[in-house]
Amino acid sequence: MNNRVKVVICGKTYTIQTEESSSYVTKLAKDLDKRINAFMDENASASVTAAAVMVGLELMDEAARTVADSDHIRAQIKGYVEEAANARIEAEQSQREAAALKKELESLRKKLADGENA
């Protein structure tokens, strides 16, 4: 379902065809307008085009850093999952060893009791 959304950025109206909700696209446009205007306020000689390019670069940098952070977090989670799997395997092995030792202890106690009763 394609929506046609009209937005205003730096005083110019744009009609955008999108599958996103109109409220989402409008919010993006308002945020972009705010960032471009803030850049122009800080750099009085910058044109709208230059401000848009610089803000675009900032946004691309933010997106790239976010992807890198997400990849790092995924790698950490993968490591944690592997550690948890190894810990579970070790715990299962320890439980088997404890059960074997318990069985051996019971056997030794039985032999000892049988030796005392003889």
C-alpha positions, -999 to 999 in steps of 0.1 A, spaced: 0 0 0 17 32 -12 9 65 6 15 99 -9 27 122 19 33 159 16 61 173 38 78 206 41 116 208 44 133 242 46 102 259 32 99 236 2 70 211 -2 78 176 -13 54 148 -21 68 115 -11 54 81 -22 60 56 5 48 24 21 54 39 56 27 57 76 22 94 69 29 102 106 63 84 104 73 102 72 61 135 85 82 130 117 113 122 97 108 153 76 103 175 106 135 161 122 154 166 90 141 201 86 152 208 122 187 195 116 192 214 84 180 246 99 202 241 130 232 236 107 223 267 88 220 287 120 255 276 130 269 282 96 253 314 83 270 313 49 259 277 42 233 272 15 203 249 19 220 225 -5 253 225 14 235 221 47 215 192 33 246 175 21 264 180 55 234 168 74 231 138 50 268 130 57 261 132 95 231 109 91 251 84 70 278 84 97 253 78 124 237 50 104 271 34 98 281 36 134 247 22 144 253 -8 121 288 -13 134 275 -11 170 247 -36 162 273 -60 146 295 -57 177 265 -64 200 255 -94 178 291 -107 181 290 -103 219 257 -121 221 270 -149 200 300 -152 223 277 -152 254 255 -179 238 286 -200 231 298 -195 267 264 -205 280 263 -236 259 298 -246 271 288 -239 307 257 -261 302 279 -289 287 303 -286 317 274 -286 342 259 -318 326 293 -334 326 298 -325 363 263 -339 371 273 -372 354 305 -373 373 288 -365 406 262 -393 399 291 -417 392 309 -407 423 277 -411 444 272 -445 429 308 -455 437 304 -441 473 272 -462 478 291 -493 465 320 -486 488 297 -481 518 279 -513 510 312 -532 508 323 -517 541 290 -526 557 292 -561 543 328 -564 556 318 -553 591 288 -578 592 309 -608 582 
